[in-house]
Amino acid sequence: MPAIRPRHLCSVAAALALTVAAAPAATAADSSAAALREVLFVGNNWDGTADVLKSSGDFAKIGRIDVIPDKDERMAAINADPIKWIYFMAIRNSVGEGHDQFVDDMYSTPDGSAMVVSRPSFADVVSIDLSTGDLNWRFPVSGYRADHMAVSPDGKRVAVSASTSNTVHVLDIDTGKELGRFATGDKPHENIFTQDGKYIYNMAIGDVNTQTDAPWLDWTKGDRRVTVVDASTYKQVKVIDMRPRLDALGLKDHSDAVRPAVFSPDESKLYFQVSFFNGFFEYDLATDKITRTKTLPKNPATSDDRTTFVNDSRHHGMSMSPDGSKLCVAGTMDDYATVVDRATLQEGPLVTASKPYWATVSGDGRSCVVSESGTDQVTAIDFATGRKQVSVPVGDHPQRVRLARVPAGWTGPSAG
């Protein structure tokens, strides 16, 4: 992205005037930034809560947020609508593994005053006031389930996948107003904004709740593709289908359902996981080819029966160190997480973790933080050594972990 050049001023006097005029605004901005604290949001999917932790260091718990303060109202609406009730129960008994899914993804607003949350079982996105715990706004997604989100680089827009309608909605993060939407493949999942904010990548994973998991039945899983859209017009720019790219490597028995993914710092490479595979791929955007394949160790205690993998995902969760030298991979069904050298693709120590579901980067960039959904904790792993640093207890079934900002001194919503 080219640098923005400052305008040439006509005179020294004009320059001085501009400096004086800008000074109060700069001071106010600095004051606003100083009044915020960087934290980690941890979404406890089956609890309907989000824990707020320090973003680095000992990752100590700061507070907790109830993300379903309107549960009674929502349940009354679901129980009054037979179709909504059927989908609600289907979510509970399929992707929810017998539990309701109350929080999938979450971000903070730029001013740190609110948390924006996607709630799968309630098929919506809500904004929760961090001071009071009350709802600011609610946006019902199309269809019957909300999933992964992404926030734009400027923090002003949030994109959310509507699983059952094959749609991504883009909302104003402060008001909840829909700014646009676009069509995807079957079951849209992960969303990623490019660093310049110009494009949105959406990964559609297809039907992950069927038992037709054998490689020869892969065709039954639906339309799985990466959809790239212009983030201003929400018009499709291109579609990337990994099927022919995998086939070209002789990997016809591998799924083409792109799961969590992460760009290299220069956005020339995309690293991604696919359904059923204990490993990941490197995709070169310029050549439009998969350039490297990494197979990670299998846990001998993990069954190779694909129907036992939760939502078809053997490994689910990736992050990258800020300098781009290391990848962190959550080996969900194999019960470990590991740091991989990006240059050599050599994995480090296999850090024992119980069904790790997501991986993100700590605020100081030194650690990979994974959510252990099997033991209700998050664990920090040092990027430099690949060794475990600390584990912190959280709520029931933590999944998404995101960096966020809250007011300095915040410890949770006020009671009452």
Secondary structure, 3 states (H helix, E strand, C coil): CCCCCCCCCCCHHHHHHHHHHHHHHHHHHHHHHHCEEEEEEEEECCCCEEEEEECCCCCCEEEEEECCCCHHHHHHHHHCCHHHHHHHHHHHHCCCCCCCCCCCEEEECCCCCEEEEEEHHHCEEEEEECCCCCEEEEEECCCCCEEEEEECCCCCEEEEEEHHHCEEEEEECCCCCEEEEEECCCCEEEEEECCCCCEEEEEECCCCCCCCCCHHHHHHHCCCCEEEEECCCCCEEEEECHHHHHHCCCCCCCCCCEEEEEECCCCCEEEEEECCCCEEEEEECCCCEEEEEEECCCCCCCCCCHHHCHHHCCCCCEEECCCCCEEEEEECCCCEEEEEECCCCCECCCEECCCEEEEEECCCCCEEEEEECCCCEEEEEECCCCCEEEEEECCCCEEEEEEEEEECCCCCCCCC
